[in-house]
């Protein structure tokens, strides 16, 4: 097992219910637990978050659910304090919490409310997580932070302006933090998923088949990723197998950005 004795916080992780399409956060939490980590499942959906943690524990692994709105600094400090007091350390942070790309607007038609909503969850949420995790990781001699961006944080599209800007901010924030905390043995990397089958994608399959077909045409491998495939990339960056990797971008997109 690759994460034995490690403690990890995964945000936006209330999508790990067995028998249902899993989100990236839920799939990551379950994989980390199977690999021996103490996993703190966090989300704003308390019902699904608690169910995810309960299922992980029912398999004989260690998990704790804590409510976390990543936009709220006081909630971050509470979650990190509870994590360390329960498990003794914080070694891994996965900043996965996000909000959808429903606001498909050009710059002209993007409202301040849409802009702020995307920035608050993606960019501010990741910033607060990094800021308050660093001291605890420094206390144990290092750690790994994995920030979930997107291929749309690397390349542009004709819509989803605010989402792209927020995910781009996550990408550059990761590089800045990687440089700043390398001497503390704290690694910071970003993961850039392409089109992935998650709970937010599921309803689009039936309601917007034209959108699905258009997405698939962009993917040389001709399919969506599964959340598990993204989770395995995240685990690599979280584990000691990537001990000399920091400030990097792991793109998992079936070849979309290679074109």
N, C-alpha and C positions, 0 to 999 in steps of 0.2 A: 504493500500500500504506500502511496506517494505522499500522503499528507498526515501521517501519524504524528500526534502530539501538537498539531497546528490548530489554531482557532481562527475561524473565518467569519466575517460578516458579509452577507450577500443581500443587497437591497433589491427591492422589486421581485421578491422570491416566492410570492404566494401563488405560484402557478406550477406546483410540483405534484399535483394529485394524480395518482396512478389511474390508468384507464381513460384519462382525458389528454387532449393535446397539451403538452407542457410548454411553458414559456422558457426563455433562456435563463432567467433567474432561478426558477424552480428546478430545471434540469441541472443547473450548476450546483445548487444546494444538495441535491440528492447524490450527484457524482462525488462531490467533496466528502460527504458523509461516508459513502462506500469506500473512499480512499483513506478513511481514518480520521478525518478532521472533526473537531467540535464545530458545529455549524449554527450560527445565529441567523435565522430566517427573519427578514424584516420586510414590512410592507405597510400600506394603509388599509388593505383589505384584511381585517382581523380574522374573519371566519376562514377564508382560504389559507391565510398564513398559518393559523394554528393547526389546521388540518394537514398542511404540508409538513410542519414540524412533528406532529403526532405520528404521521406515517413513517417519517424517517426514524423516529424512536422505536416504532413497532418492528422495524427491521433490525433492531439491536444496535443502532447507531446513536450518536449524541447530537441533539438538536434542541434549540430554544427559540421560541417565537417572541419577537418584540415589535410593537407598533413603532413605525418610523415614517414620518413625513419628511423627506430629505430636504425640503425647503426650509425647515425649522431648525435653527442652530441649537436651541435648547434640547430638542429631541435627539439630536446627534450626541450631545454630551451625555445624556441619560443612557442611551443605548450602549455607548462605548464603556461607560462606567459599569453598567450591569454585565456586559460581556466579560470584562476583566475580573470583576468580583466573582463571577460564576465559574469561569474557566481558567483564570490565572494569567491570561495574556491575550494580546491581539496580534496575530501574525499575518493575516490576509484580509484585504478589503476588496470586494467586487462591487463597484459602483454601476449597478445595472438598472436601477429604477428609471422609468421613462414615461412619457406620455405620447400618445399616438400622433400620426401624421395626417390626421383628418383635415387639418387646415391647409388644404392644397391651394395656396395663394401665391401670386407673384408679389414682388416687393411692393408695388403700388397698392395692392389689395390686402396686404397683411396689416392687420390692426395692431395697435400697441398691446392690446390684451392678448392677442395670439402670440406676439413676439415675447412678451414677458412670461407667458405661461410656459413656452418652450425653454426659454433661458433659465427660468427658476428651477425647473425640475432637472434638466440635463446638466447645464453648466454650473449653476449655483449649488445644486445637490452634490455634484462630484467635488467641487471646491471645498464644501463644508466637510465632506467625508474625509478627504485627504488631510485637511487642516487639523482635524481632531484625532485622526488615527496616527499621525506621525509621532507624537510624543510617546504613545504606548508602544509603537514598533521600535522606536529608539531605545526604550527601556529594556527590550529583550534582545537587542543586538541586530535588529533588522526586520525586514518584512517585505511583502509584495502587495502592490496595489494594481488592480486591473480595472481599467475604465472602459465601459462599453460605449463605443462610438457607433459608427455606421459607415458603409461605403459612401453614404451621402454626407459624411464629414470629410470626404476626400475629393469627390467629383460633384459637379453641379447637375441640377436638373431644371426643368422649366417651371416647377412648382415647389411646394413644401419649403419655402424660403426660410422661415423661422426655425424649422426643424434642422435644416442643413446648417444654418449658422450656429445653432446650439451644439450640434454634434461636431462641427469644426472646432468650436471652442474647447470641447472635451479633448480632442486630439492634441491641440497645442498646449493645453494645461498639463496633459500627461508628460509631454516633453520637458516643459519647464520644471515640473516637480522632479522628474527623473534626474535632471542635472543638479538641482538644489540639494537632493538628499542621497546622492550616490555615495558620498563619504560616510553616511550613516548605515550603509548596506541596506537601504530601502529602495527597492526597484519599482518603477512605475511604467506601465505599458498600456497601450490601448488595443482593443479588439474591434474590428470593423466587419460586422456581419453583412452579408448580402440579403437577398430575399429569403426569409426563413418562415417555416410553418409554425406559427405560434397561435395562442388563443385570439389575438387581434387580427390575424390573417384569416382564420377559419371562416367568419361570416362573409368575407369578401369573395370567397370561392363561389358561393351561390348567388350573392347579390350583385357582384360586379365581375362577371366572367371575362368581359373584355379587358379589364384591368389585369386580371390574372394572366391572360394570354399575352398581353403586352410585356408583362414582367418576365415571363418565361422566355420570350424571344430574345431578351437581353442576356440570358444565362447560357454560355456555351455548353455547360453540362446538362442543360435542358430540364432542370427541376429546382425545387426549393430545397434549402438546407433544412435539416431537422434541428430542434433545439439541442439535442444531445451532441450533434456535430460541433456546434458552437461551444458547448460546455467543455468539450475535450480540449479545445484550443485555450479556453480560459484556464483550465486546470494546468496545462503546460506552463503558462506564464506565472501561475500561483505557486507552483512547486519548485523544488530545488533543481529540477532538471533544466530550468532556464536561469541558472544562477548568474550568468554573465550577460543576461538580456535586460536592458533597461532603455527607456526612451524609444522603444520600437513600436511598430504598427503591425498587428497580425490581421491580415485581410482573409476572410473566409467567405468567399462569394461565388464559387463555382466558375470563376474566370471573368466576371463582369468587368472589373476594372483593368483587365489585361488587354482589352480591346482598344 
